Each structure stands twice: as C-alpha cells, then as structure tokens.
C-alpha cells in the first residue's frame, strides 16, 4: 500500500496517526524520565497517561465530524471548549495515576492538587485537535487537487482524440475526391484499387488508439498504406525515400503524426508539378530526442498554402502543432525552405520507448 492510498483510507490513516502520536508522546516522556532520574515505576505512569490520553481524544474525532460545517467562529469555540474539557479531565486522571503508581496510593487531602498542571494537558489536547483539522484539510485539498487533475486529464484526452480523429475525414475527403475524379474519367479499375487500399488504411487507422503512442515502425506501416493509395493515383510521378535508423524504429510517436505532412507534400509538391517529385522521410535518435524530417522538392514556402513564407496554417499543420503541444512540454516544429526548391519539416520530440 503506497502513501497516497493510505491517505485516501481516512479511517485507517486516522488510527495509524492516533496510535503513533500517542506512542511518541510516551516515548518522549520516557526519555525525559532519565533526566529527572525517576523510579522504574514511573514507566507505568507514562504508559497509563498515554493510554488514557488516546482514549479521551478518540471521541473528539466524532464530535469534530459533526461540527465540521459550523461557522468558523462557532467551530473555533467548539474546538477550544472540547479541548479544555478533555484536557482538564486528562490532567486530573494523570495526577491521580501519579499518586496511585508513584506514591503507592498516598493521595493528598487537598483536592485542588489534582488540577495542577492541567493547563499543559489542555495545550496537548489542543495540539491534537489542531493536527486533526490540519490533516483533514490536507486530505480535502488533495482530493480536490486530484479532481482537478482528473478533469484536466480527461479534457486533454478529449482534445487529443478530437485532433486525431480530425485527420480521418480530412484525408478521406481528399481521397474520395480523387476517386470521384477517376470515376468521371472512366478509370474504374484504378478507382477500385484506391477504394480497396482506402478501406485497408481506414481499418488500420480505426484500430489504433488515438491517445496511445505507437512505435515508429507501426507509423511507417500506416504511411505505407496511405502512400500505396497515392501511388495508384500518381503512379511514377510519386517517389518516396525512407531513411530510418534502427533505434528510431522502436521509438514511440503519436499515431498518424507524419501522415498530414506527407499529404501536404503530395498536394502542394507532387500534384503541383507535371513531372511529379520526391518525398524524403528520415528519422534518427540524438541524445534523448527523436528527430523526424519530411522533405519534398516542390515549390516550398513560397506557395500560397504556406502564406508567403510564414509557417503553414493548413488543417494538417495546425493539427500537428496542437497535438505536439498537448503531448510534450519539450518539443520543436520547424518549417523551412530547401535549396534550390522544396520544403522541409523538422520535428523534435522526447525519445520514448515501449516499456519492456
């Protein structure tokens, strides 16, 4: 049982602190008895005082639970009154035990002696009450904090799912549009192959948890399915180069992280050039980071989609940025031109692997 689980179990946590607290009280007084050189019989007095103190303060827990919702002024008055009554009672019993055990039953005639040092007992009980309320408030704050963290985590997961699922209709629209064009051009065989590949890609996509990260090798498999669809469309005009290190293949990445980048390259580089083009995908590890790069030889940042040299604001680019911001505190996303022409996207994320 970890510490947080123990705190959450309020009844068990109370009893542990209650017993440990009064045992500590007995231990401190026992050590103090060596200084004053008391007789061995004083040990029984110490044990008796701690036991009676524990028994008298225990009912305060139920009293404080009933008055918990009182106004602050009334609550403070109740705590002081209850601590005073219990402290005085405990002080009197301690004095009685002292004469019974240490003086061997020789009790004084003056009954006021029993009330000596009861103020110290009141302070100890008041400290017990303060600790009870302090721990109680701490538990409440921890519970509220846990609720806030849970709510924030649920909201973050909902946003990630929304961003992840946003890619499917966006990609689906573009592909169906291409299939529609093929049908209009009476290229039915090609359209049929694209529908078959599209079905395979969507099946793979829907079986992937949008929250969990996947190994890069699995992401490459998904990209390969997508590129098979596009190769049917562009044939020899589309060429893809892969440069992925062995370590990078095992690294975890958000699912379909690179697909929007390749889709952009196809739309604004391959489709824009009659002779087609090349898309290069590379991945490698560097220190504690995973470095990803998608590069094409199209018009680059000068085309209208990238807003004349500023970072892209398309659906795919915006989606990737928001997903990275939600998933990683330390990351980078950079768009840059390639000489003599082309666009390069560099992504740096923390290096993570699947637990063994």
C-alpha positions in Angstrom: 0.0 0.0 0.0 1.5 3.3 -1.1 1.3 6.6 0.9 -1.4 8.1 -1.3 -3.7 5.0 -0.9 -3.1 5.2 2.9 -4.2 8.9 2.9 -7.3 8.1 0.9 -8.3 5.5 3.5 -9.3 8.1 6.2 -10.2 5.6 8.9 -7.0 3.6 8.7 -5.0 6.8 8.3 -6.5 8.3 11.5 -5.8 5.2 13.6 -2.2 5.0 12.5 -1.6 8.7 13.2 -3.5 8.5 16.5 -1.6 5.4 17.8 1.8 6.6 16.5 1.2 10.1 18.0 0.4 8.8 21.5 3.3 6.3 21.4 5.6 9.1 20.5 4.2 11.1 23.5 5.0 8.1 25.7 8.5 7.7 24.3 9.4 11.4 24.7 8.3 11.3 28.4 10.1 8.1 29.0 13.3 9.6 27.6 12.7 12.7 29.8 12.4 10.4 32.9 16.1 9.6 32.7 17.0 13.3 33.1 14.9 13.5 36.3 16.1 10.1 37.5 12.6 8.8 38.2 12.0 5.3 39.6 11.1 2.4 37.3 7.5 2.6 38.4 7.2 5.9 36.5 7.1 3.8 33.3 3.6 2.6 34.3 2.5 6.2 34.8 3.8 7.2 31.3 2.0 4.2 29.7 -1.2 5.0 31.7 -1.1 8.7 30.7 -0.6 7.9 27.0 -3.3 5.3 27.0 -5.9 7.5 28.8 -5.0 10.4 26.5 -5.6 8.3 23.5 -8.9 7.1 24.8 -10.1 10.6 25.8 -9.1 12.2 22.5 -10.6 9.5 20.3 -14.2 10.6 20.8 -13.2 14.1 19.7 -13.0 12.8 16.1 -16.7 12.1 16.0 -17.5 15.4 17.7 -15.4 17.3 15.1 -17.0 15.4 12.2 -20.5 16.6 13.4 -19.4 20.2 13.8 -17.3 20.4 10.6 -19.8 22.5 8.8 -20.2 25.1 11.5 -19.4 28.8 11.0 -15.6 29.4 11.7 -16.3 31.3 14.9 -18.6 28.6 16.3 -16.1 25.9 15.2 -13.2 27.6 16.9 -15.3 28.0 20.1 -16.3 24.3 20.0 -12.7 23.2 19.5 -11.5 25.3 22.4 -14.3 24.1 24.7 -13.9 20.4 23.8 -10.1 20.6 24.1 -10.4 22.3 27.5 -12.9 19.7 28.9 -10.8 16.8 27.7 -7.6 18.4 28.8 -8.8 19.1 32.3 -10.2 15.6 32.6 -7.0 14.0 31.4 -4.9 16.2 33.7 -6.9 15.1 36.7 -6.6 11.5 35.8 -2.9 11.9 35.3 -2.5 13.4 38.8 -4.5 10.5 40.2 -2.3 8.0 38.4 0.8 9.7 39.7 -0.2 9.3 43.3 -1.6 5.8 42.7 1.5 4.3 41.0 4.4 6.6 42.1 3.2 7.4 45.7 1.8 3.9 46.2 -1.7 5.1 46.8 -0.8 8.0 49.1 -3.3 10.7 48.0 -3.3 14.3 49.2 -6.1 15.8 51.3 -6.2 19.0 49.2 -8.3 18.1 46.1 -7.1 21.2 44.2 -3.7 19.5 43.8 -5.4 17.2 41.2 -5.9 20.3 39.0 -2.2 21.2 39.0 -0.5 21.3 35.5 -3.9 20.7 33.8 -3.2 23.7 31.6 -0.3 21.7 30.0 -2.7 18.8 29.3 -5.1 21.3 27.7 -2.4 22.5 25.3 -1.5 18.9 24.3 -5.2 18.1 23.5 -5.5 21.5 21.7 -2.4 20.5 19.6 -4.1 17.1 18.9 -7.2 19.0 17.7 -5.1 21.3 15.5 -3.3 18.3 13.9 -6.7 16.6 13.3 -8.1 19.6 11.5 -4.8 20.3 9.6 -4.7 16.7 8.3 -8.4 16.8 7.5 -8.0 20.0 5.4 -4.9 18.5 3.8 -6.9 15.4 2.7 -9.6 17.7 1.3 -7.1 19.7 -0.7 -5.5 16.6 -2.0 -8.9 15.2 -3.0 -9.9 18.5 -4.8 -6.5 18.6 -6.5 -7.0 15.0 -7.7 -10.4 16.0 -9.1 -8.9 19.0 -10.9 -6.1 16.8 -12.3 -8.5 14.1 -13.4 -10.8 16.7 -15.1 -7.8 18.3 -16.8 -6.5 14.9 -18.0 -10.0 14.0 -19.3 -10.2 17.3 -21.2 -6.7 16.8 -22.6 -7.6 13.3 -23.8 -10.8 14.5 -25.3 -8.9 17.2 -27.2 -6.3 14.7 -28.4 -9.0 12.4 -29.6 -10.7 15.3 -31.4 -7.4 16.3 -33.1 -6.6 12.7 -34.0 -10.0 11.9 -35.5 -9.9 15.2 -37.3 -7.4 13.7 -39.6 -9.6 10.9 -40.9 -12.4 13.0 -42.5 -9.8 15.4 -43.8 -7.8 12.7 -45.5 -11.0 10.8 -46.5 -12.4 13.9 -48.3 -9.2 14.3 -50.4 -9.1 10.6 -51.3 -12.8 10.3 -52.2 -12.4 13.4 -54.3 -9.6 11.7 -56.2 -11.7 8.5 -56.6 -14.6 10.6 -57.9 -12.3 12.2 -60.5 -11.1 8.7 -61.6 -14.7 7.5 -62.0 -15.5 10.6 -64.0 -12.5 9.8 -66.2 -13.8 6.3 -66.5 -10.7 4.8 -64.9 -12.8 2.3 -62.9 -10.0 -0.2 -62.3 -7.8 2.4 -60.8 -10.7 3.8 -58.7 -11.5 0.3 -57.5 -7.9 -0.3 -56.3 -7.9 3.0 -54.5 -11.1 2.1 -52.7 -9.6 -1.2 -51.7 -6.4 0.5 -50.3 -8.5 3.2 -48.6 -10.6 0.5 -46.8 -7.4 -1.1 -45.6 -5.9 2.2 -44.4 -9.1 3.2 -42.6 -9.3 -0.2 -40.9 -5.8 0.2 -39.6 -6.4 3.8 -38.5 -9.6 2.9 -36.6 -7.9 0.1 -34.8 -5.3 2.4 -33.4 -6.0 4.1 -30.1 -5.9 7.9 -30.7 -4.4 8.5 -27.2 -1.7 5.9 -27.1 1.6 6.5 -28.8 2.8 3.9 -31.3 6.3 2.6 -32.4 7.6 4.5 -35.4 7.7 1.2 -37.3 3.9 1.0 -36.9 3.6 4.6 -38.1 5.7 3.8 -41.1 3.4 0.8 -41.9 0.4 3.1 -41.8 2.2 5.6 -44.0 3.0 2.9 -46.5 -0.7 2.0 -46.7 -1.5 5.7 -47.4 1.3 6.1 -50.0 0.1 3.0 -51.8 -3.2 4.8 -52.3 -1.5 7.9 -53.6 0.9 5.9 -55.9 -2.2 4.4 -57.6 -3.2 8.0 -58.3 0.2 9.4 -59.3 2.0 6.3 -60.5 5.6 7.1 -61.4 5.2 10.8 -60.5 5.5 10.0 -56.8 8.7 8.7 -55.4 9.4 8.1 -51.7 12.7 7.8 -49.9 13.0 6.3 -46.4 15.9 6.8 -44.1 15.1 5.4 -40.7 17.6 4.3 -38.1 17.1 1.0 -36.2 16.8 2.8 -32.9 14.3 5.3 -34.3 12.0 2.5 -35.5 11.5 1.4 -31.9 10.7 5.0 -30.6 7.2 6.0 -29.7 5.4 8.7 -31.7 1.7 9.9 -31.8 -0.3 7.9 -34.3 -0.6 9.5 -37.8 1.8 12.2 -36.9 3.6 12.3 -40.2 0.6 11.5 -42.5 -0.6 15.1 -42.7 2.9 16.3 -43.7 3.2 13.7 -46.5 -0.4 14.6 -47.6 0.7 18.3 -47.8 3.8 17.4 -49.8 1.6 15.4 -52.2 -0.9 18.1 -52.6 1.5 21.1 -52.9 4.6 19.5 -54.4 3.8 16.3 -56.3 0.4 17.3 -57.7 1.6 20.8 -58.5 4.4 19.6 -60.8 3.7 17.8 -64.0 6.8 15.7 -63.6 6.0 14.8 -60.0 8.6 14.8 -57.3 10.3 13.1 -54.4 9.3 12.9 -50.7 12.0 12.0 -48.3 11.2 10.8 -44.8 14.0 10.4 -42.2 14.1 9.5 -38.5 17.0 9.2 -36.2 17.8 9.5 -32.5 20.0 12.2 -31.0 20.7 12.1 -27.3 17.4 12.0 -25.5 15.4 13.2 -28.6 13.8 11.7 -31.7 14.4 13.7 -34.8 11.9 13.4 -37.6 12.1 15.1 -41.0 9.8 15.2 -44.1 11.1 16.9 -47.2 9.9 17.4 -50.7 11.2 19.1 -53.8 8.1 21.2 -54.5 7.6 25.0 -54.5 8.3 25.2 -50.8 7.3 28.1 -48.5 6.6 30.4 -51.4 3.3 28.8 -52.4 0.1 30.2 -51.2 -0.7 27.4 -48.7 2.2 28.5 -46.5 1.2 32.1 -46.5 4.2 33.6 -48.3 7.0 32.3 -46.1 5.2 32.2 -42.8 4.5 28.9 -41.1 1.6 26.9 -42.5 -1.9 27.4 -41.2 -3.5 24.4 -43.0 -5.6 21.8 -41.2 -2.8 19.3 -41.2 0.0 21.6 -40.0 -2.3 23.2 -37.3 -3.4 19.8 -36.2 0.2 18.5 -35.7 1.2 21.7 -33.7 -1.7 21.3 -31.4 -1.2 17.6 -30.8 2.5 18.2 -30.0 1.7 21.0 -27.6 -0.8 18.7 -25.8 1.6 15.8 -25.6 5.0 17.3 -25.0 6.4 20.1 -22.9 9.7 20.0 -24.7 9.4 19.7 -28.5 10.0 21.7 -31.7 8.3 22.0 -35.0 10.1 23.9 -37.8 9.2 24.6 -41.4 12.0 25.7 -43.7 12.8 26.0 -47.4 15.1 23.6 -49.2 17.6 24.9 -51.8 17.2 25.1 -54.8 13.5 24.3 -54.2 11.3 22.4 -51.8 10.0 22.3 -48.2 11.4 20.6 -45.1 9.6 19.9 -41.9 11.7 19.1 -38.8 10.1 17.7 -35.6 11.9 17.1 -32.4 10.2 15.2 -29.6 11.5 13.4 -26.4 12.8 9.9 -27.1 10.5 7.3 -25.6 10.3 3.5 -25.9 7.7 0.9 -25.1 8.1 -0.5 -21.6 9.7 -4.0 -21.5 
